[in-house]
Amino acid sequence: MPKVEKRVRETMESIFRDLEAVPKTNDTYGLVHGDVWLENVLVESNKLTLIDYQDCEKHFLLFDLVVPVYSAMEYSFDGNGSIVKYVHELTKAIFQGYARECSLPPSYLDHLLLMFRLKEVADYLLMHIYGHEVRGEEEERLFNLYRIKIEQNHLQYLITKELVEELKALAV
């Protein structure tokens, strides 16, 4: 991360400090896929199969539920309708499916925004790692857009307290 991106660095440090305070229990932390998004899910009849386990790691279980929503926000929202409604509906659907097989302590959902912010800064770091060479105008525009989104904490407007409360109700 370039030193000139002071606000992004401060945001990342804050996210990492907050993560250290999140309890790691058998119900909240363990082995996760790490990259559950459309291109890593095979669909055959009513069966889903995950592929591409190269990002598999020990992590917060909630992170594996955040990745597909975040990826859908970035890659499949077509701009029609409300992005907030889209994110809320998609998040609730993923959590309802998860709840059929597993459970998360409802209080753990208080960390949902933090996990989304972690995913966002992780992607931004990857952009710097793999896109630091020569950038064209379009790449520079994307870097600036991501930087501004991180600096302004835009996710707080998508991952709302109301959504967290709705998810907690599903978890009970």
Secondary structure as UniProt FT lines:
FT   TURN            3..4
FT   HELIX           6..20
FT   TURN            26..28
FT   STRAND          29..32
FT   HELIX           38..40
FT   STRAND          41..44
FT   TURN            45..46
FT   STRAND          47..50
FT   TURN            54..55
FT   STRAND          57..60
FT   HELIX           61..75
FT   HELIX           83..101
FT   HELIX           106..111
FT   HELIX           112..130
FT   HELIX           137..151
FT   TURN            152..153
FT   HELIX           154..157
FT   HELIX           161..171
//
